[in-house]
Amino acid sequence: MAANPEFNNCRKLIKFYLRQEKINWAKEVKIAKKLLQSYPIDFFESYSPNTSFESLSVFLTKAGERELENQFAIYKNTTPKPPVKLEETAQVEINFEPEIKQPKTILEFIESK
């Protein structure tokens, strides 16, 4: 049976940032899922704060959210982007034929036939 990749990412995140004996896994997995919805796991693997935390809830505070936003902006700017592949597009034909004037009244319709 294959492991759930979402749970594996949550487990990586929890083990990377929390350095304590007893971890409240249910609470931490819930917080990790919320964080992984906003930021990719690659970002968290590259972001290493100077300290370990008691809980991932630190990232849900205003200061923690600001720190993550700042670090994510740096991460986006420094992460190499795949090269843009330029493709030649087909030329669009432009038809210069005049539009046929549609009759507005019954009399115009009869006269046009």
TISE-567631 format. One line per 5 residues: number of its first residue (from 1); their letters; for each residue x, y negated, z negated of N, C-alpha, C, CB. Coordinates in Angstrom, 2 decimals, decimal comma. Glycine has a CB too. Layout:
<sites>
NUM> A> X:Y:Z:X:Y:Z:X:Y:Z:X:Y:Z | ...
</sites>
This chain:
<sites>
1> MAANP> 0,85:1,18:0,00:0,00:0,00:0,00:0,89:-1,24:0,00:-0,96:0,00:-1,23 | 0,63:-2,16:0,90:1,43:-3,37:1,03:1,09:-4,36:-0,08:1,22:-4,02:2,41 | 2,12:-5,05:-0,54:1,92:-6,05:-1,59:1,30:-7,31:-0,98:3,26:-6,38:-2,29 | 0,58:-8,02:-1,80:-0,06:-9,26:-1,38:1,02:-10,34:-1,26:-1,19:-9,68:-2,38 | 1,24:-10,92:-0,06:2,29:-11,93:0,10:2,01:-13,19:-0,71:2,45:-12,29:1,56
6> EFNNC> 0,75:-13,53:-0,89:0,42:-14,72:-1,69:0,86:-14,51:-3,14:-1,10:-15,02:-1,63 | 0,59:-13,33:-3,67:0,99:-13,05:-5,05:2,52:-12,98:-5,16:0,37:-11,73:-5,53 | 3,18:-12,44:-4,14:4,65:-12,39:-4,16:5,24:-13,79:-4,20:5,17:-11,63:-2,94 | 4,66:-14,71:-3,43:5,13:-16,10:-3,46:4,88:-16,73:-4,82:4,43:-16,93:-2,37 | 3,73:-16,45:-5,42:3,43:-16,97:-6,76:4,43:-16,42:-7,76:1,99:-16,61:-7,19
11> RKLIK> 4,72:-15,14:-7,66:5,67:-14,51:-8,59:7,06:-15,12:-8,44:5,73:-12,98:-8,36 | 7,50:-15,36:-7,18:8,80:-16,00:-6,95:8,85:-17,37:-7,61:9,08:-16,14:-5,44 | 7,79:-18,14:-7,40:7,72:-19,50:-7,95:7,79:-19,47:-9,47:6,43:-20,20:-7,50 | 7,04:-18,57:-10,09:7,01:-18,48:-11,56:8,37:-18,06:-12,09:5,92:-17,49:-12,03 | 8,96:-17,05:-11,50:10,26:-16,56:-12,00:11,37:-17,58:-11,77:10,62:-15,24:-11,33
16> FYLRQ> 11,25:-18,38:-10,73:12,29:-19,36:-10,44:12,29:-20,51:-11,45:12,11:-19,90:-9,03 | 11,10:-20,98:-11,84:11,02:-22,17:-12,68:10,84:-21,88:-14,17:9,91:-23,03:-12,22 | 10,31:-20,73:-14,52:10,05:-20,45:-15,93:11,09:-19,48:-16,46:8,64:-19,88:-16,12 | 11,74:-19,87:-17,55:12,80:-19,06:-18,14:12,45:-18,71:-19,59:14,15:-19,80:-18,08 | 11,33:-18,11:-19,78:10,93:-17,76:-21,14:10,53:-16,29:-21,20:9,77:-18,65:-21,63
21> EKINW> 10,51:-15,75:-22,40:10,20:-14,34:-22,61:8,75:-14,03:-22,25:10,47:-13,94:-24,05 | 7,84:-14,75:-22,87:6,41:-14,49:-22,68:5,82:-15,53:-21,75:5,66:-14,48:-24,04 | 5,28:-15,03:-20,65:4,67:-15,91:-19,66:3,19:-15,56:-19,59:5,36:-15,77:-18,24 | 2,34:-16,58:-19,64:0,91:-16,38:-19,47:0,66:-16,26:-17,96:0,08:-17,56:-20,11 | 0,73:-15,03:-17,44:0,71:-14,81:-16,00:-0,56:-15,29:-15,34:0,89:-13,36:-15,71
26> AKEVK> -1,70:-15,09:-15,97:-2,97:-15,51:-15,36:-2,98:-17,02:-15,12:-4,17:-15,10:-16,24 | -2,58:-17,77:-16,13:-2,57:-19,23:-16,02:-1,52:-19,68:-15,00:-2,28:-19,86:-17,40 | -0,34:-19,09:-15,06:0,75:-19,52:-14,18:0,47:-19,16:-12,72:2,06:-18,89:-14,63 | -0,14:-18,01:-12,48:-0,48:-17,63:-11,10:-1,51:-18,59:-10,54:-1,01:-16,17:-11,04 | -2,48:-19,00:-11,35:-3,50:-19,95:-10,90:-2,85:-21,29:-10,52:-4,56:-20,16:-12,00
31> IAKKL> -1,93:-21,76:-11,35:-1,24:-23,02:-11,06:-0,35:-22,87:-9,83:-0,39:-23,48:-12,29 | 0,33:-21,72:-9,72:1,22:-21,48:-8,58:0,43:-21,47:-7,28:1,97:-20,15:-8,76 | -0,76:-20,85:-7,28:-1,59:-20,84:-6,07:-1,96:-22,27:-5,67:-2,86:-20,00:-6,29 | -2,29:-23,09:-6,66:-2,66:-24,48:-6,38:-1,47:-25,24:-5,78:-3,17:-25,18:-7,67 | -0,28:-25,01:-6,34:0,91:-25,68:-5,83:1,26:-25,20:-4,42:2,09:-25,45:-6,77
36> LQSYP> 1,10:-23,90:-4,18:1,45:-23,35:-2,86:0,45:-23,75:-1,79:1,54:-21,84:-2,93 | -0,73:-24,21:-2,18:-1,67:-24,74:-1,18:-1,20:-26,09:-0,66:-3,08:-24,86:-1,78 | -0,48:-26,83:-1,51:-0,02:-28,17:-1,13:1,38:-28,16:-0,52:-0,03:-29,08:-2,33 | 2,23:-27,24:-0,98:3,62:-27,23:-0,54:4,02:-25,81:-0,15:4,56:-27,77:-1,66 | 4,88:-25,65:0,87:5,31:-24,30:1,27:6,31:-23,72:0,28:5,93:-24,33:2,67
41> IDFFE> 6,43:-22,40:0,27:7,35:-21,73:-0,64:8,80:-22,11:-0,32:7,18:-20,20:-0,56 | 9,10:-22,39:0,95:10,46:-22,80:1,32:10,88:-24,08:0,60:10,56:-23,01:2,84 | 9,93:-24,98:0,42:10,22:-26,22:-0,31:10,60:-25,91:-1,75:9,01:-27,17:-0,27 | 9,85:-25,04:-2,40:10,14:-24,73:-3,80:11,46:-23,98:-3,94:9,01:-23,91:-4,40 | 11,83:-23,19:-2,94:13,11:-22,49:-2,98:14,27:-23,47:-2,83:13,17:-21,43:-1,89
46> SYSPN> 14,05:-24,57:-2,12:15,13:-25,54:-1,93:15,16:-26,60:-3,04:14,98:-26,23:-0,58 | 14,06:-26,79:-3,74:13,98:-27,80:-4,80:14,40:-27,15:-6,12:12,53:-28,40:-4,92 | 15,45:-27,67:-6,70:15,90:-27,12:-7,98:16,09:-28,26:-8,99:17,24:-26,32:-7,81 | 15,13:-28,41:-9,90:15,28:-29,43:-10,94:16,39:-29,03:-11,92:13,94:-29,64:-11,69 | 16,79:-29,97:-12,75:17,91:-29,73:-13,66:17,55:-28,86:-14,86:18,45:-31,04:-14,14
51> TSFES> 16,29:-28,59:-15,05:15,86:-27,87:-16,24:14,82:-26,81:-15,89:15,29:-28,85:-17,28 | 14,63:-25,86:-16,81:13,54:-24,91:-16,65:12,36:-25,43:-17,48:13,96:-23,44:-17,10 | 11,19:-24,89:-17,22:9,98:-25,43:-17,84:9,28:-24,38:-18,69:9,03:-25,96:-16,78 | 8,43:-24,87:-19,57:7,59:-23,98:-20,37:6,44:-23,43:-19,52:7,04:-24,71:-21,60 | 5,96:-24,27:-18,59:4,83:-23,90:-17,76:4,91:-24,68:-16,44:3,48:-24,16:-18,49
56> LSVFL> 4,28:-24,12:-15,41:4,21:-24,83:-14,13:3,25:-26,02:-14,18:3,78:-23,87:-13,03 | 2,50:-26,12:-15,27:1,56:-27,24:-15,42:2,29:-28,58:-15,45:0,73:-27,07:-16,69 | 3,60:-28,56:-15,65:4,40:-29,79:-15,59:4,21:-30,46:-14,23:5,89:-29,50:-15,84 | 4,08:-29,64:-13,18:3,93:-30,19:-11,83:2,54:-30,75:-11,57:4,24:-29,13:-10,81 | 1,59:-30,52:-12,47:0,24:-31,04:-12,29:0,04:-32,39:-12,96:-0,76:-30,05:-12,82
61> TKAGE> 1,02:-32,85:-13,75:0,92:-34,17:-14,36:1,19:-35,23:-13,29:1,92:-34,32:-15,55 | 0,88:-36,48:-13,61:1,11:-37,56:-12,64:2,60:-37,68:-12,30:0,59:-38,90:-13,18 | 3,44:-37,61:-13,32:4,89:-37,73:-13,08:5,38:-36,53:-12,26:5,66:-37,81:-14,43 | 4,88:-35,35:-12,57:5,28:-34,16:-11,83:4,82:-34,21:-10,38:4,72:-32,92:-12,49 | 3,60:-34,68:-10,15:3,10:-34,81:-8,78:3,92:-35,82:-8,00:1,62:-35,23:-8,79
66> RELEN> 4,28:-36,94:-8,65:5,11:-37,95:-7,98:6,47:-37,37:-7,62:5,28:-39,20:-8,88 | 7,05:-36,63:-8,55:8,36:-36,02:-8,31:8,28:-35,05:-7,13:8,86:-35,29:-9,57 | 7,24:-34,21:-7,11:7,08:-33,26:-6,00:6,88:-33,98:-4,68:5,90:-32,33:-6,27 | 6,07:-35,04:-4,68:5,85:-35,80:-3,44:7,15:-36,41:-2,93:4,81:-36,91:-3,67 | 7,94:-37,00:-3,85:9,22:-37,60:-3,44:10,17:-36,54:-2,90:9,86:-38,32:-4,62
71> QFAIY> 10,28:-35,42:-3,60:11,18:-34,37:-3,16:10,71:-33,73:-1,86:11,32:-33,31:-4,25 | 9,38:-33,63:-1,69:8,85:-33,05:-0,46:9,11:-33,97:0,73:7,35:-32,79:-0,60 | 9,04:-35,28:0,52:9,35:-36,24:1,59:10,82:-36,08:2,01:9,07:-37,71:1,13 | 11,69:-35,91:1,03:13,11:-35,69:1,33:13,29:-34,37:2,07:13,96:-35,70:0,02 | 12,59:-33,35:1,60:12,66:-32,02:2,22:12,22:-32,07:3,68:11,80:-31,01:1,45
76> KNTTP> 11,10:-32,78:3,96:10,60:-32,87:5,33:11,59:-33,59:6,24:9,25:-33,59:5,36 | 12,27:-34,62:5,69:13,19:-35,40:6,52:14,51:-34,68:6,75:13,46:-36,74:5,87 | 14,90:-33,80:5,82:16,19:-33,13:5,95:16,08:-31,75:6,58:16,84:-33,01:4,61 | 14,89:-31,19:6,62:14,72:-29,86:7,21:14,81:-29,98:8,72:13,36:-29,23:6,79 | 15,67:-29,16:9,34:15,77:-29,24:10,81:14,47:-28,81:11,47:16,92:-28,37:11,32
81> KPPVK> 14,09:-29,57:12,45:12,85:-29,30:13,17:13,19:-28,55:14,45:12,07:-30,61:13,48 | 12,29:-27,68:14,89:12,56:-26,97:16,14:12,56:-27,97:17,31:11,51:-25,86:16,38 | 13,40:-27,73:18,30:13,44:-28,68:19,42:12,12:-28,70:20,18:14,59:-28,33:20,38 | 11,81:-29,87:20,68:10,57:-30,05:21,44:10,81:-29,55:22,86:10,10:-31,55:21,43 | 9,95:-28,68:23,32:10,08:-28,14:24,66:9,22:-28,98:25,60:9,66:-26,64:24,71
86> LEETA> 9,88:-29,62:26,54:9,18:-30,45:27,51:8,79:-29,58:28,71:10,05:-31,67:27,97 | 7,56:-29,67:29,09:7,07:-28,91:30,21:6,55:-29,86:31,28:5,97:-27,93:29,77 | 6,73:-29,44:32,51:6,23:-30,24:33,61:4,73:-29,99:33,74:6,98:-29,92:34,95 | 3,96:-31,05:33,76:2,52:-30,91:33,88:2,09:-31,12:35,32:1,80:-31,89:32,94 | 1,01:-30,52:35,68:0,48:-30,67:37,04:-0,02:-32,10:37,24:-0,66:-29,65:37,31
91> QVEIN> 0,16:-32,58:38,45:-0,32:-33,91:38,75:-1,82:-33,88:38,95:0,39:-34,48:40,00 | -2,46:-34,92:38,50:-3,91:-35,01:38,60:-4,26:-35,71:39,90:-4,51:-35,77:37,38 | -5,16:-35,11:40,64:-5,60:-35,74:41,88:-6,65:-36,79:41,57:-6,17:-34,68:42,87 | -6,51:-37,91:42,24:-7,47:-39,00:42,05:-8,26:-39,13:43,34:-6,75:-40,35:41,67 | -9,57:-39,08:43,21:-10,45:-39,17:44,37:-10,91:-40,62:44,52:-11,67:-38,20:44,22
96> FEPEI> -10,58:-41,21:45,68:-10,94:-42,61:45,89:-12,20:-42,77:46,73:-9,80:-43,33:46,55 | -13,01:-41,75:46,84:-14,26:-41,86:47,59:-15,23:-42,73:46,81:-14,87:-40,46:47,89 | -15,94:-43,59:47,51:-16,89:-44,45:46,81:-18,05:-43,63:46,25:-17,42:-45,55:47,75 | -18,55:-44,09:45,14:-19,68:-43,40:44,52:-20,94:-43,65:45,34:-19,89:-43,87:43,05 | -21,79:-42,66:45,38:-23,06:-42,81:46,08:-24,00:-43,55:45,14:-23,66:-41,41:46,52
101> KQPKT> -24,57:-44,61:45,67:-25,48:-45,41:44,85:-26,80:-44,66:44,67:-25,72:-46,80:45,49 | -27,16:-44,44:43,43:-28,41:-43,74:43,12:-29,57:-44,72:43,20:-28,34:-43,07:41,72 | -30,66:-44,30:43,82:-31,82:-45,20:43,89:-32,43:-45,38:42,50:-32,89:-44,65:44,89 | -32,84:-46,61:42,22:-33,42:-46,91:40,91:-34,94:-46,86:40,92:-32,96:-48,27:40,43 | -35,53:-47,10:42,07:-36,99:-47,08:42,15:-37,42:-46,06:43,20:-37,55:-48,50:42,51
106> ILEFI> -38,69:-45,75:43,20:-39,25:-44,80:44,18:-39,12:-45,35:45,59:-40,73:-44,48:43,87 | -39,33:-46,65:45,73:-39,23:-47,29:47,05:-37,80:-47,16:47,61:-39,64:-48,79:46,95 | -36,80:-47,39:46,76:-35,42:-47,24:47,20:-35,15:-45,80:47,60:-34,45:-47,68:46,11 | -35,72:-44,85:46,87:-35,54:-43,42:47,17:-36,12:-43,07:48,53:-36,20:-42,55:46,08 | -37,31:-43,57:48,80:-37,97:-43,28:50,07:-37,19:-43,92:51,21:-39,43:-43,77:50,06
111> ESK> -36,74:-45,13:51,03:-36,02:-45,83:52,09:-34,66:-45,20:52,38:-35,83:-47,28:51,72 | -34,07:-44,59:51,38:-32,76:-43,98:51,59:-32,83:-42,68:52,37:-32,09:-43,74:50,26 | -34,00:-42,05:52,49:-34,17:-40,76:53,21:-34,56:-40,97:54,61:-35,19:-39,89:52,56
</sites>
